Amino acid sequence: MIPDLEPPDNPLLNHSVNLRGGYVLLRACDRYNYHPSEAKSRVIGGFLDAPVPKFKHWVRLWLPNGQVAHCAWKETLKPVEKVRMARNVKVTINDRNEIAQVLYYAQLAIKIYRFVTVAMVSVYSRPDPELLQKLMQTVWLCKYHDEALQLVSVKSIQSVVAMISHCPKLQSGMVEDRFFLLEKPGLGLVTVDEEVEDEADGDE
């Protein structure tokens, strides 16, 4: 399902957090603080270079372009017909554009009353270079690795994108699961109805 393309006039609804620069955290969020798994704790600890604090998951991020990026934390819990698949994003990591799936958003305490707002993402592979060259840089075909975890500032997220499932037959004769990039798919633009729907889910 594709939401309406007209964003609401005011994204600052229902206890959202204005991060400035056009970024806004949107509910739902955890009711209680959470401590991540060992694998995610290593990623967070490396990002902070400090002990890993407890934190709450947040479910959505309003972007400066008017899109709203979702995350796997909530979408994987919904029936298929209610999933918006707006959790794939273009993000800058180490000065390079990457495509990643957002697992969740969080605000991590780094000092008393000081927080850094981040997204835990799983990064897709770089595109197939041979195919990219043959098709004049027009097809970004890549693999998904759910263990390719990175923690990024939410302000490094540029836009919501679609990653379309594709199973090409390789020259070797093997068939592999791949995904190709579709930018500006009209996904992720929130509506007031969706805001009410997500609030009705309640805090976790």
N, C-alpha and C positions, 0 to 999 in steps of 0.2 A: 504494500500500500504506500502511495506517495502522498504526504501531507499537502495541504494548501500551500501555494507558493508565496502568499502574502503574510509576512511576519507580524506579530502583534506590535502595537505601538509601544508597549512598556514591558520589557522582559523581567523587570525587578518585582517579581511576585512571590508571595508565600515564603518568606524567610530566605530568599536567594542572597548570594554574596557577590557584591560588586567588586571585581578585581581590577577595575580601571582599564583603560585602553580598549574598551569594547568587549571585554571578557566578563562573563557572569556565571557563577556556579548556580545551578538550578536543582531543586530537590526532585526526588526523594533522597534521603541520606540515612545512614545508620542511626539508631537511637543511642547505641552504646559504642564506646571506643573498642577498637579491634586491633589485634596483633597479627601481622601477616605470617604466612608460611615461611619456612626456612629459606627457600629459593628466592622469594620476593624480598625477604629481609636482607639478603646479601646485596640485592640490587639497590634497595633503598639505602642501606648503610654505605655503599660505595658512592652513591649520589650525595649524601649528606656529609660523608666523612665524620660520622658521629653515631652514637647509639640510636637505634631505631625506636621512635616513640610510638605509642598507640595512636590510632586515628580512626576517623569515620569515613566510610565510602560515600562519595557523592555520585549521582547517576547521570547528570547532563551538564554540558558546557555550552553557553551561548557564545558564538564567535563574532568578531567585528563585522563579518560579511552578512550577518543575519541568519546564518545556519545554526542549528543546534546539534552538537555531536553527542551521541548517546554512548553507552558502554556495555560490555558483555555482562557485567555484574547483574544488571536488571533484565537485559534482553534475553539472556539464556534461560530465565525463569518464566518467561511468558509463553503462551501458546503461539504456534507458528503464525496464525492469522493476525496476531497483534504485534508481531515483531516488525520494527521499522527498518532494521538493518542500516542504521545510520551511525555505526560505531567504527567504520573505517575512515581514516583521516590522512591527509598529507601533513607531514610534520618535519621540521628542520632538526636534524641530529648531527652534531659535529660539522656544521656548515654545509650539510648536504640534504637535499630533499629525500625523504623516505616515505613509504606507505606503511601504515601500521593499524592494527586493531586496538582500540582502547579497551582495557580490562576494567578500569575504574578511575575515578578522580579522587583526590584527597588533599587535605590541608595538613601539613606536617609542622609540628612545633619545633622551631630551631632555637628560640630564646623565649623568655617569659613574654607573652602577648605578641610574639612575632611568629608568623607562619610563612611557609612557602607552599604554593598551590601547584600540584603536580598531577600528571597522568601516568599510570602504569600501562605500558603498551607492549604489544608483541609485534615485532617488525617483520614484514614480508621480505623475501629475498630481493636482491637487485634484479632488474629485468634480464631476460635472456639476451645477451649481447648480439648473437648472430641474427636472431629474429628481429631485434630492434634495428639493426643495420639494414637488413633486407627490406623491411617495411618502412624505411625512411623515418625512423624515430617515432612512428605513429602507434605502435602496439607495445604496451608495457605488460609483458607476460611474466609472472613470477610464481614462486611457491610460498606457502604459508608455513611458518614454523612456530608452534605455540610456545616453544621454550626460548625464543629469541627475545628475551625480556629487556626492556629499557625503561628507566624512569625519566620523564621529561617535564620541563616547565609547561604549564598549559598554554603559555603565551608563545610557545614554539609551534603550536597547532595552527595551520593555515586555513584548512577547509575540510569539509566532509566530502568523501569520494565513494564511489561504488566499486567493489571488487567482484567481478562476475566470474562465476565458476566455469571452468573450461577444461576439457580432458583431451588434449591433442595427442595424436599418434606421432611419436618421435621417429626419426630416421632409423633408429635401431629396431623399430616395430613395437616398442613398449608404449603403453598408454599411461600418462601421469596426470595427477590432479594438479591443475594450475589455476591461476586467477588472472584476469586482465583488468586493467585500470580503466574506469570510466569517470572522468571528471565532470563536475557541475551536473550531477544527475537529477537535481531537483529534490534530493533527499535531505532530511534533517531540519527543515524549516518548521519550527514549532507553531502550533496554533493554540488559541486560548482553550479550546476543547481538550487538547492533549494535556495541557497544564493541569486542568481539573481532573482528567483521567489518572495521571500519574500521582497526584495528591491523594486520590481515592485509594490508591494501592496502600498508602500508609507508610510510615517509617519502618525500617527493618530493625 
